[in-house]
Amino acid sequence: MEQFSTRQNKVSRLIQKELAEVFLRELRSDFIGLLISVTTVRVTADLSLARCYLSIYPTERANDALKHIQTISKQIRGIIGNKIAKQVRIIPELEFFIDDSLDYLDKIDKLLKN
C-alpha cells in the first residue's frame, strides 16, 4: 500500500470536492441523464498529476461519458485551477478513469448468492 503525504491527501480531497462541484454545476448540461460521482482522487508525490476515478451511472453510457470527459479534461483543469489557485502552487494535470469497484462488489455479491 502506498503512503501518501499529508499534502497529497489535502490536495486530493480538495480536487475531489471541486471536481464533484464542476460535474454537478458547470458541466451538468454535457451529461444529461448521467450520475457522475468522483470516488477517489490520487495525486502523485510531486503534485503534478491527479488520477481521478469516477463512478458513472447508468454504466452502459459510462465509456462514452469517460471519452467525452477525457476530451474536455483541459477545460475541466482550467475550471478547477480557477477554484483552487489560491491553495496550490501547481494545478495538477487530470487523468480520468472509471471506478468499477462497485460493479466488482456487485458481481461478487451475486456470485456469493448463487
RAFENNOR-V512558 format. One record per backbone hydrogen bond with DSSP energy under -0.5 kcal/mol. NH is the residue of the N-H (numbers start at 1). CO is the residue of the C=O. Records with the same first field share a line. If there is no record, write none. Layout:
# RAFENNOR-V512558
NH->CO, CO
This chain:
# RAFENNOR-V512558
9->5
10->6
11->7
12->8
13->9
14->10
15->11
16->12
17->13
18->14
19->15
20->16
21->17
22->18
23->19
24->20
25->21
27->22
28->25
30->27
31->27, 28
32->29
34->31
35->57
36->34
37->35, 55
39->37, 53
40->53
42->51
43->41
44->49
47->44
50->93
51->42, 49
52->50, 95
53->40, 51
54->52, 97
55->37
56->54
57->35
61->58
62->59
65->61
66->62
67->63
68->64
69->65
70->66
71->67
72->68
73->70
76->72
77->73
78->74
79->75
80->76
81->77
82->78
83->79
84->80
85->81
87->84
88->84
92->90
93->48
95->50
97->52
99->54
100->98
104->100
105->101
106->102
107->103
108->104
109->105
110->106
111->107
112->108
113->109
114->110
